[in-house]
Amino acid sequence: MVKSIRRDVFVAFLCLVVCLSAAEAAIKTYQFDIQESNVSRLCHAKPIVTVNGMFPGPTIYAREGDRVRINVTNHAQYNISIHWHGLKQYRNGWADGPAYITQCPIKTGNSYVYDFNVTGQRGTLWWHAHILWLRATVYGAIVIMPQQGTPFPFPQPDREEVIVLGEWWNADVEAVENQGNQLGLPPNMSDAHTINGKPGPLFPCSEKHTFAMEVEQGKLYMLRIINAALNDELFFGLSGHSMTVVEIDAVYTKPFSTNAILIAPGQTTTVLVRTNQIPGRYFMAARPFMDVPIPVDNKTATAIFQYKGIPDTILPTLPLLPAPNDTNFAMSYNAKLRSLNTPNFPANVPLNVDRHMFFTIGLGVNPCPTCLNGTKLVASLNNISFVMPETALLQAHYFDMNDVYTLDFPDKPPTPFNYTGAPLTANLRTVRGTRLSKIAFNSSVELVIQDTNLLSVESHPFHLHGYNFFVVGTGVGNFDPAKDPANYNLVDPPERNTVGVPTGGWAAIRFRADNPGVWFFHCHLELHTGWGLKTAFVVEDGPGSDHNILPPPADLPPC
């Protein structure tokens, strides 16, 4: 009897140890030290802001269901905040990261722990600085693996690689931005594009600055591709090889093959590549897509896809990427994106809409006596150019501070006009303000985002924090509320966190407002965000404590 009791106690103790070990394994802890490091990418080294001295920064690895704790300590001269792009942060906007929206920035010499759960998500996301233009160098990947025992809904790859596309300025990017703001003009464009922080051999002085990936013939490789560029939509391709798209923005898609992808700033795309070509060296390449005559850095970044055993003396060939202004490819490529929509991975599209919104994108000029031409460029949604507050909006909402923002952002533009006709130069009375939209908890929302011809039409990638949404429709020209909804895809539309609004066109998205808090909505072109192309949604608390915003953490940075 005594032996039996002891054996039971031992079994119980062993179970406790195993359970505790499993619980500990589900908490992923990272240390991010924000610091300035000398990095060379073209012909000279310069100090840039980095995480842990790395450019790009470290990849966050987690599994669906994990808890992640990241201690960010700021040793740089700039205030900082980090956004975990695409993570839904349910009830936990305190961990979302955009400066003055969900938190005040981490001051020099201070720390903040981002503590969040990864719930119901798996795939490729990313993180980046969310203040000033610091995300030019402060960024990295987030890889979320499925739960143990849950396979991918596509063939298991033999190996995977993270591919982060970015931009590089030879000058200090903050000085470049400040000069543009003082002049009232767009800042200087980037000097290079990069793949995993390196521009490739097509640039001068870059022999040592080329990313290379060694592969074996007959294997299946998964590329997790992220566009971390500040201002450029990019084409990406791999010479001699077809790519199979299987995931976008950490949501599985119906697979399709393509020779090139289009990826906007903020978006991620995961592809499969089978090494079934003659062993050799092949270029991966990225260059901008721009279908209006606006100056961009049109140089091509390259990296090497090299079969094992092939000498470095073999010259690679460039992929045949679409022309820089190939609108037809852009539209046809995006039309192929469809949610997987299976029992395990359903597309829960809201079929009934409680709230209809229509936002117009506008560019214009406002008076600026100190600027070069006496004016400065501004951007607006529904004729409102957003003014960043000095107190974080989530904090103001949680503690009922009534003087930080107003809840009168209009659901429709105050002045209708021919949005995509002949270019207009008028501002249509653009106003400035910190004006937000309040949304009822669990209500279904349809938002149509319409590009306009104010100063110039242009494509715009829009990112919604705290949510995924379904892109139920898109088109060129003016949205027609009487006809276009009839063509919506309400069965398997792509589910994303960042949508590309076509040049001179529109995109319609739907989501259910089931995540209480204050959630940023903005163009992911950093140039336009800085000009005011942004707002935020205040999603009310729901019934019961499990539908309310969590209390703020004790170490929340003060304003």
Helices and strands as residue ranges (DSSP letters): H 2-25, E 27-40, E 45-51, E 60-63, E 67-74, E 82-85, G 93-95, E 111-117, E 123-129, G 134-136, E 139-145, E 159-168, H 173-183, E 192-195, E 212-215, E 220-227, E 233-238, E 243-248, E 251-258, E 260-263, E 268-274, E 281-289, E 301-307, H 327-335, E 355-367, E 375-381, E 384-386, H 393-398, E 431-433, E 437-439, E 444-451, E 460-464, E 469-476, G 484-487, E 495-496, E 498-501, E 505-512, E 517-523, H 526-531, E 534-539, G 545-547
